Amino acid sequence: MIRVASVVVFLCALYITGCSNFKIANSHLIKAEAYRKVKTENISAVEAIYQATDKLNEAKKTDLTFYSPLHLKRAEEKISRANSLLRLRSSKRSRLSAATTAIEAIKIIEAASDNKKKVEETLADVLAQKTLLDSMTIDESMVENYQIGMNKIGQLVRLVEQDKVERLSVLQPQVVSYLNRLEAKVTKASALAKTKEMLLKAKGIHAQRFAKSTYLSAVETYKKAVVYIDVNYKDKAAVTVKADEAFLAASHAFFVALESQKIVQSDAATIEQYILEVQAYLTHINKQLGIDNLLNHSLKKQAELIHDAIGLKSQLQLKQMTEKAEAESMLSDSADTKVESDESTISAEAPAKPEEKPQHVSSSKPSAKSQESELEESKLEQPKLKQKVDMAPLVKTNVEKTTPESTVEAEVTVSTVDVKPKEKADPIKSTSTDKVAPVVEKSDVTSVSSDSAISESSEPSESEDKVIDEMKVVTKVID
């Protein structure tokens, strides 16, 4: 008995020693940097231990416990050793060793943050699989397998902390494979949980006896779903479809067995009442279909007739919807065609924009002959404008003087004849009315008609005397 106890104690001591005998990456560099800092900054042991303890407590509150567990454990050991050195020895050398050990703990905690980044880069696939599993609902039967998977991930993290690359390259594919299998199991257990429960209920009411074929069909559907999910567990949408099919089959088996058991174990009155209730539901459905003499058939035949009537009604509705859609499409196409034809007609009727002829600008100055011709044309146009203005009061006066009481009813007709005068005529004054006759420079000859129509003078006067005589006649008419 004593011998066995000694062996157990030895094994425990060996286990504890092996667990604590690990070496984190770059530990020698961390130790050298801590010693250099104590020498240069002259930090006391108490202050260093206080800073290290504070940093360790903050690190334990973060996710560094997962990403760098060995670093935090080593830092905790260093702080404990620094406290021991400070308590047991009071010499200067021991205080220096305590301060160095505490500063080393601080450096290890800082290295833990760097190790987190290294873990995220090295174990990207494993961590992605872990995140997926954490988002899934873990069934009670899968909790143990889930914990095993998390322990495997922790083992890979510790290998990264110790910088054991070769061992990591061997174990990482194995852990990924295990996590994939775990995902398949969790997906299957979560998707088929309701189906499994329904099959157990069907079995509890002896579905294999009262609805044997239906129950066996449901069990077969469940097995196919299990095989399918084991292979296609990554396709969550397809998994959901297969799980729904299996659950529908299990539910159908359960209710068929329930109805069959009820009929077998009931008396005639109960069965009759049950049939009448079913008949009432079928009659209510027939109100929407209008099948004649539905009650003249058995329940099965009634169900068949209702099924056929619903199918025909659905086909009719589908045909009407199709015809309506085609009619709307034709109207839309005709409207678009009309708009296009109108646009083409408008574009055809629009006059083509004449091409602008390039204007040739002459750089030479106009000749003296052309300037003289333009000056003569402007002089000829000025008398025409003046004559039109001067004749307006003449016509107005004539209209005012003409009244019903006068013996002469004159209708003044003005015809315009271009006259090219050789010289300007002098203004003529009227002796009888003391009115000044308008100046005739370049005028239209005015003809006056009374009771008998006076023909217009079509030819212009060639002499100045004839023009004066005509103006006198006009003055007399006005009087």
C-alpha positions as CSV (number, residue, x, y, z in Angstrom):
1,M,0.0,0.0,0.0
2,I,2.8,2.4,0.9
3,R,4.6,1.4,-2.3
4,V,1.5,2.3,-4.4
5,A,1.1,5.7,-2.6
6,S,4.8,6.5,-3.3
7,V,4.3,5.8,-7.0
8,V,1.2,8.0,-7.2
9,V,3.0,10.9,-5.5
10,F,5.9,10.5,-7.9
11,L,3.7,10.6,-10.9
12,C,1.8,13.7,-9.7
13,A,5.1,15.5,-9.1
14,L,6.3,14.5,-12.5
15,Y,3.0,15.8,-14.1
16,I,3.3,19.1,-12.3
17,T,6.9,19.5,-13.3
18,G,6.1,18.7,-16.9
19,C,3.3,21.2,-17.0
20,S,5.4,24.0,-15.6
21,N,8.4,23.1,-17.7
22,F,7.5,25.0,-20.9
23,K,9.3,27.7,-22.7
24,I,7.6,30.5,-24.5
25,A,9.0,32.0,-27.7
26,N,11.8,34.6,-27.3
27,S,12.0,34.1,-23.5
28,H,15.8,34.8,-23.4
29,L,15.3,38.1,-25.2
30,I,12.6,39.1,-22.8
31,K,14.8,38.4,-19.8
32,A,17.7,40.4,-21.2
33,E,15.5,43.4,-22.0
34,A,14.1,43.3,-18.4
35,Y,17.5,43.3,-16.9
36,R,18.6,46.2,-19.1
37,K,15.6,48.2,-18.1
38,V,16.2,47.7,-14.4
39,K,19.8,48.8,-14.7
40,T,19.0,51.9,-16.8
41,E,15.8,53.2,-15.1
42,N,16.6,52.2,-11.5
43,I,13.2,50.8,-10.7
44,S,12.5,49.5,-7.2
45,A,11.4,45.9,-6.7
46,V,8.2,47.0,-5.0
47,E,7.2,49.3,-7.8
48,A,8.0,46.7,-10.4
49,I,5.9,44.0,-8.6
50,Y,3.0,46.4,-8.3
51,Q,3.1,47.3,-12.0
52,A,3.4,43.6,-13.1
53,T,0.4,42.6,-10.8
54,D,-1.8,45.3,-12.2
55,K,-1.0,44.4,-15.8
56,L,-1.6,40.7,-15.2
57,N,-5.1,41.4,-13.7
58,E,-6.0,43.6,-16.7
59,A,-4.8,40.9,-19.1
60,K,-6.9,38.2,-17.4
61,K,-10.1,40.2,-18.1
62,T,-9.4,40.1,-21.9
63,D,-9.3,37.3,-24.5
64,L,-5.6,36.8,-23.8
65,T,-6.5,33.9,-21.6
66,F,-7.5,32.1,-24.8
67,Y,-4.9,33.4,-27.2
68,S,-1.9,33.5,-24.9
69,P,-2.5,31.2,-21.8
70,L,1.1,30.2,-21.4
71,H,2.3,33.8,-21.4
72,L,-0.1,34.7,-18.7
73,K,0.8,31.7,-16.7
74,R,4.5,32.4,-17.0
75,A,4.0,36.0,-16.0
76,E,2.1,34.9,-12.9
77,E,4.9,32.6,-12.0
78,K,7.4,35.5,-12.4
79,I,5.4,37.8,-10.1
80,S,5.2,35.1,-7.5
81,R,8.9,34.5,-7.6
82,A,9.6,38.3,-7.3
83,N,7.5,38.4,-4.2
84,S,9.4,35.5,-2.7
85,L,12.8,37.0,-3.4
86,L,11.7,40.3,-1.8
87,R,10.3,38.6,1.3
88,L,13.0,36.1,2.0
89,R,16.1,38.2,1.3
90,S,16.8,41.8,2.1
91,S,20.1,42.2,0.4
92,K,20.6,44.5,-2.5
93,R,21.2,41.6,-4.8
94,S,18.0,40.0,-4.0
95,R,16.0,43.2,-4.4
96,L,17.7,43.6,-7.8
97,S,16.7,40.1,-8.8
98,A,13.1,40.7,-7.6
99,A,12.8,43.9,-9.6
100,T,14.3,42.1,-12.7
101,T,11.9,39.2,-12.3
102,A,8.9,41.6,-12.0
103,I,9.9,43.6,-15.1
104,E,10.3,40.3,-16.9
105,A,6.7,39.5,-16.1
106,I,5.6,42.8,-17.5
107,K,7.5,42.1,-20.7
108,I,5.9,38.7,-21.0
109,I,2.4,40.2,-20.7
110,E,3.3,42.6,-23.5
111,A,4.5,39.7,-25.6
112,A,1.1,38.0,-25.0
113,S,-0.6,40.7,-27.1
114,D,1.8,40.2,-29.9
115,N,1.3,36.4,-29.7
116,K,-2.5,37.0,-30.1
117,K,-1.9,38.5,-33.6
118,K,0.4,35.6,-34.5
119,V,-2.3,33.0,-33.4
120,E,-5.0,34.8,-35.5
121,E,-2.7,34.6,-38.6
122,T,-1.5,31.1,-38.1
123,L,-4.8,29.4,-37.1
124,A,-7.2,31.4,-39.3
125,D,-9.1,28.3,-40.5
126,V,-9.4,26.8,-37.1
127,L,-10.6,30.0,-35.5
128,A,-13.2,30.5,-38.3
129,Q,-14.5,27.0,-37.6
130,K,-14.6,27.8,-33.9
131,T,-16.6,30.9,-34.5
132,L,-19.1,28.9,-36.6
133,L,-19.6,26.3,-33.9
134,D,-20.1,29.0,-31.3
135,S,-22.9,30.5,-33.3
136,M,-24.7,27.1,-33.5
137,T,-27.0,25.6,-31.0
138,I,-25.2,22.8,-29.3
139,D,-27.4,19.8,-28.4
140,E,-26.8,18.3,-25.0
141,S,-25.5,15.1,-26.6
142,M,-22.9,17.2,-28.4
143,V,-21.5,19.2,-25.4
144,E,-18.8,16.7,-24.7
145,N,-17.6,16.5,-28.3
146,Y,-17.7,20.3,-28.4
147,Q,-15.4,20.5,-25.3
148,I,-13.0,18.1,-26.9
149,G,-12.8,20.3,-30.0
150,M,-12.1,23.4,-27.9
151,N,-9.3,21.5,-26.1
152,K,-7.7,20.6,-29.4
153,I,-7.8,24.3,-30.4
154,G,-6.1,25.3,-27.1
155,Q,-3.4,22.8,-27.9
156,L,-2.7,24.4,-31.2
157,V,-2.6,27.9,-29.5
158,R,0.0,26.7,-27.0
159,L,2.1,25.3,-29.9
160,V,2.1,28.7,-31.5
161,E,3.1,30.3,-28.2
162,Q,6.1,28.0,-28.0
163,D,6.9,28.5,-31.7
164,K,6.8,24.7,-32.4
165,V,6.1,25.0,-36.1
166,E,6.7,21.4,-37.1
167,R,4.4,20.0,-34.5
168,L,1.8,22.6,-35.4
169,S,1.9,21.7,-39.2
170,V,1.1,18.1,-38.3
171,L,-1.7,18.7,-35.8
172,Q,-3.6,21.6,-37.4
173,P,-5.1,19.6,-40.3
174,Q,-6.3,16.9,-37.9
175,V,-8.0,19.5,-35.7
176,V,-9.7,21.1,-38.7
177,S,-11.0,17.7,-39.8
178,Y,-12.4,17.0,-36.3
179,L,-14.1,20.4,-36.1
180,N,-15.7,19.7,-39.5
181,R,-17.1,16.4,-38.3
182,L,-18.3,18.1,-35.2
183,E,-20.1,20.7,-37.3
184,A,-21.8,18.0,-39.3
185,K,-22.9,16.3,-36.1
186,V,-24.2,19.5,-34.5
187,T,-26.0,20.5,-37.8
188,K,-27.6,17.0,-38.0
189,A,-28.7,17.0,-34.4
190,S,-30.1,20.5,-34.6
191,A,-31.9,20.0,-37.9
192,L,-33.4,16.6,-37.2
193,A,-34.3,17.1,-33.5
194,K,-38.0,17.7,-34.2
195,T,-38.2,14.7,-36.6
196,K,-36.6,12.4,-34.1
197,E,-39.0,13.5,-31.5
198,M,-42.0,13.0,-33.8
199,L,-40.9,9.5,-34.7
200,L,-40.6,8.6,-31.1
201,K,-44.2,9.8,-30.5
202,A,-45.4,7.8,-33.5
203,K,-43.7,4.7,-32.1
204,G,-45.3,5.4,-28.7
205,I,-48.8,5.0,-30.2
206,H,-47.7,1.9,-32.0
207,A,-47.5,3.4,-35.5
208,Q,-45.6,0.4,-36.7
209,R,-48.8,-1.6,-36.0
210,F,-51.6,0.8,-37.0
211,A,-49.9,2.6,-39.8
212,K,-47.0,0.3,-40.7
213,S,-46.2,1.3,-44.2
214,T,-46.5,5.1,-43.5
215,Y,-44.3,4.7,-40.4
216,L,-41.6,2.7,-42.2
217,S,-41.7,5.3,-45.1
218,A,-41.1,8.1,-42.5
219,V,-38.2,6.2,-41.0
220,E,-36.6,5.7,-44.4
221,T,-37.0,9.4,-45.1
222,Y,-35.3,10.2,-41.8
223,K,-32.3,7.9,-42.7
224,K,-31.9,9.5,-46.1
225,A,-31.9,13.0,-44.4
226,V,-29.2,11.9,-42.0
227,V,-26.9,10.6,-44.9
228,Y,-27.6,13.8,-46.9
229,I,-26.7,16.1,-44.0
230,D,-23.5,14.2,-43.3
231,V,-22.3,15.0,-46.8
232,N,-23.9,18.5,-47.4
233,Y,-23.8,20.0,-43.9
234,K,-22.2,23.2,-45.2
235,D,-25.2,23.9,-47.4
236,K,-27.5,25.2,-44.6
237,A,-30.5,26.0,-47.0
238,A,-30.5,22.4,-48.5
239,V,-30.2,21.0,-45.0
240,T,-33.3,22.9,-43.9
241,V,-35.2,21.5,-46.9
242,K,-34.3,17.9,-46.2
243,A,-35.1,18.3,-42.5
244,D,-38.5,19.7,-43.3
245,E,-39.2,16.8,-45.6
246,A,-38.3,14.3,-42.9
247,F,-40.4,16.1,-40.3
248,L,-43.4,16.1,-42.6
249,A,-43.1,12.4,-43.2
250,A,-42.8,11.7,-39.4
251,S,-45.8,13.9,-38.7
252,H,-47.9,12.2,-41.3
253,A,-47.0,8.8,-39.9
254,F,-48.0,9.9,-36.4
255,F,-51.4,11.2,-37.4
256,V,-52.3,8.3,-39.7
257,A,-51.5,5.9,-36.9
258,L,-53.6,8.1,-34.5
259,E,-56.6,8.1,-36.8
260,S,-56.3,4.4,-37.5
261,Q,-56.0,3.5,-33.9
262,K,-59.1,5.6,-33.1
263,I,-61.2,3.8,-35.8
264,V,-60.1,0.4,-34.7
265,Q,-60.7,0.9,-31.0
266,S,-64.0,2.9,-31.3
267,D,-67.6,1.6,-31.4
268,A,-70.0,2.2,-34.3
269,A,-71.6,5.3,-32.9
270,T,-68.3,7.0,-32.4
271,I,-67.1,6.1,-35.9
272,E,-70.4,7.4,-37.4
273,Q,-70.0,10.7,-35.6
274,Y,-66.5,10.9,-36.8
275,I,-67.5,10.3,-40.4
276,L,-70.2,12.9,-40.2
277,E,-67.7,15.5,-39.0
278,V,-65.4,14.8,-41.9
279,Q,-68.4,14.9,-44.2
280,A,-69.3,18.4,-42.8
281,Y,-65.8,19.7,-43.7
282,L,-66.1,18.3,-47.2
283,T,-69.5,19.9,-47.7
284,H,-68.2,23.3,-46.5
285,I,-65.4,23.1,-49.1
286,N,-67.8,22.2,-51.8
287,K,-69.7,25.5,-51.3
288,Q,-66.8,27.1,-53.1
289,L,-66.7,24.5,-55.9
290,G,-70.4,23.7,-56.6
291,I,-70.1,20.0,-57.2
292,D,-73.6,18.5,-57.8
293,N,-74.8,15.6,-55.6
294,L,-71.5,15.3,-53.6
295,L,-73.2,13.4,-50.8
296,N,-74.1,10.5,-53.2
297,H,-70.5,9.3,-53.0
298,S,-68.2,7.8,-50.4
299,L,-65.8,9.9,-48.5
300,K,-62.9,8.8,-50.7
301,K,-64.9,9.6,-53.8
302,Q,-65.9,13.0,-52.5
303,A,-62.3,13.8,-51.8
304,E,-61.3,12.8,-55.3
305,L,-64.1,15.0,-56.8
306,I,-63.0,17.9,-54.7
307,H,-59.4,17.4,-55.7
308,D,-60.3,17.3,-59.4
309,A,-62.5,20.4,-59.1
310,I,-59.8,22.4,-57.4
311,G,-57.4,21.4,-60.1
312,L,-59.7,22.5,-62.8
313,K,-60.3,25.8,-61.1
314,S,-56.6,26.4,-60.6
315,Q,-56.0,25.7,-64.3
316,L,-58.8,28.1,-65.3
317,Q,-57.4,30.9,-63.1
318,L,-54.0,30.3,-64.5
319,K,-55.3,30.5,-68.0
320,Q,-57.2,33.8,-67.3
321,M,-54.1,35.3,-65.7
322,T,-52.0,34.2,-68.7
323,E,-54.5,35.7,-71.2
324,K,-54.7,38.9,-69.2
325,A,-50.9,39.2,-69.2
326,E,-50.7,38.6,-72.9
327,A,-53.4,41.3,-73.6
328,E,-51.5,43.8,-71.4
329,S,-48.3,42.9,-73.2
330,M,-50.0,43.5,-76.7
331,L,-51.4,46.8,-75.6
332,S,-48.1,47.9,-74.3
333,D,-46.3,46.8,-77.5
334,S,-49.0,48.7,-79.7
335,A,-48.6,51.8,-77.6
336,D,-44.8,51.7,-78.0
337,T,-45.2,51.2,-81.7
338,K,-47.6,54.1,-82.0
339,V,-45.2,56.4,-80.1
340,E,-42.3,55.3,-82.3
341,S,-44.4,56.0,-85.5
342,D,-45.4,59.4,-84.2
343,E,-41.9,60.3,-83.5
344,S,-40.8,59.1,-86.9
345,T,-43.6,61.2,-88.5
346,I,-42.6,64.3,-86.6
347,S,-39.0,63.9,-87.5
348,A,-39.9,63.4,-91.2
349,E,-42.2,66.5,-91.3
350,A,-39.6,68.7,-89.6
351,P,-38.0,70.9,-92.3
352,A,-34.4,70.3,-93.0
353,K,-32.2,73.0,-91.6
354,P,-30.6,74.8,-94.6
355,E,-27.0,74.7,-94.8
356,E,-25.4,78.0,-93.9
357,K,-23.3,79.3,-96.8
358,P,-20.0,80.6,-95.8
359,Q,-19.9,84.3,-95.8
360,H,-16.9,85.7,-97.7
361,V,-15.7,88.7,-96.0
362,S,-13.9,91.1,-98.3
363,S,-11.0,92.8,-96.8
364,S,-11.0,95.5,-99.4
365,K,-12.9,98.8,-98.8
366,P,-16.1,99.6,-100.8
367,S,-15.6,101.6,-103.9
368,A,-16.7,105.2,-104.3
369,K,-19.2,104.2,-107.0
370,S,-21.1,101.8,-104.7
371,Q,-21.2,104.5,-102.0
372,E,-22.8,107.0,-104.3
373,S,-25.5,104.4,-105.4
374,E,-26.4,103.6,-101.8
375,L,-26.7,107.3,-101.1
376,E,-29.1,107.9,-104.0
377,E,-31.3,104.9,-102.9
378,S,-31.5,106.3,-99.4
379,K,-32.5,109.7,-100.8
380,L,-35.3,108.2,-102.9
381,E,-36.7,106.2,-99.9
382,Q,-36.9,109.3,-97.7
383,P,-39.6,111.1,-99.8
384,K,-41.7,108.0,-99.9
385,L,-41.8,107.8,-96.2
386,K,-42.5,111.5,-95.9
387,Q,-45.4,111.3,-98.4
388,K,-47.1,108.5,-96.4
389,V,-46.9,110.6,-93.3
390,D,-48.1,113.8,-95.0
391,M,-51.1,112.2,-96.8
392,A,-52.5,110.8,-93.5
393,P,-54.0,114.2,-92.4
394,L,-55.2,114.8,-95.9
395,V,-57.4,111.7,-96.0
396,K,-58.6,112.3,-92.4
397,T,-59.7,115.9,-93.3
398,N,-61.5,114.6,-96.4
399,V,-63.5,112.1,-94.3
400,E,-64.4,114.7,-91.7
401,K,-65.7,117.2,-94.3
402,T,-67.9,114.6,-96.0
403,T,-71.3,114.7,-94.4
404,P,-74.8,113.5,-95.5
405,E,-75.9,117.1,-96.1
406,S,-73.3,117.9,-98.7
407,T,-74.3,117.7,-102.3
408,V,-71.2,115.8,-103.3
409,E,-70.6,112.3,-101.9
410,A,-67.1,111.7,-102.5
411,E,-65.3,108.4,-102.1
412,V,-61.6,108.9,-101.9
413,T,-59.6,106.1,-103.5
414,V,-55.9,106.3,-103.0
415,S,-53.7,104.5,-105.4
416,T,-50.1,104.6,-105.2
417,V,-47.9,105.1,-108.2
418,D,-44.3,105.5,-107.9
419,V,-43.1,108.8,-109.3
420,K,-39.5,109.6,-110.0
421,P,-39.4,113.3,-109.7
422,K,-36.6,115.2,-111.3
423,E,-36.8,118.1,-108.9
424,K,-38.5,118.8,-105.6
425,A,-41.8,120.6,-105.8
426,D,-42.4,123.9,-103.9
427,P,-45.1,123.9,-101.3
428,I,-48.4,125.3,-102.6
429,K,-50.7,127.4,-100.4
430,S,-54.4,127.3,-100.7
431,T,-56.0,130.7,-101.2
432,S,-59.6,129.7,-100.5
433,T,-59.1,127.7,-97.2
434,D,-55.9,129.2,-95.9
435,K,-54.7,125.6,-95.6
436,V,-51.3,124.6,-96.7
437,A,-51.2,121.7,-99.2
438,P,-48.8,118.9,-98.4
439,V,-45.5,119.1,-100.1
440,V,-45.1,116.7,-103.0
441,E,-41.7,115.3,-103.3
442,K,-42.3,111.7,-104.4
443,S,-46.0,110.9,-104.0
444,D,-48.8,108.7,-105.0
445,V,-51.4,110.2,-107.4
446,T,-54.8,110.5,-105.6
447,S,-58.0,110.1,-107.7
448,V,-61.4,111.3,-106.4
449,S,-64.7,109.8,-107.5
450,S,-68.1,111.3,-106.8
451,D,-71.5,110.1,-108.2
452,S,-69.8,108.8,-111.3
453,A,-66.6,106.8,-110.7
454,I,-63.5,108.5,-111.7
455,S,-60.8,106.3,-113.1
456,E,-57.5,106.2,-111.5
457,S,-54.6,108.0,-113.1
458,S,-52.2,105.2,-114.0
459,E,-49.4,107.2,-115.5
460,P,-47.4,109.7,-113.5
461,S,-47.2,113.4,-114.6
462,E,-44.0,114.3,-116.4
463,S,-44.1,118.0,-115.8
464,E,-44.3,120.2,-112.7
465,D,-47.3,122.2,-114.0
466,K,-49.5,119.1,-114.3
467,V,-48.6,118.1,-110.7
468,I,-49.7,121.6,-109.5
469,D,-53.1,121.4,-111.3
470,E,-53.8,118.1,-109.8
471,M,-53.1,119.4,-106.3
472,K,-55.6,122.3,-106.9
473,V,-58.3,119.8,-107.8
474,V,-57.6,117.9,-104.6
475,T,-57.9,121.2,-102.6
476,K,-61.3,122.0,-104.2
477,V,-62.7,118.5,-103.4
478,I,-61.6,119.0,-99.8
479,D,-63.4,122.4,-99.6
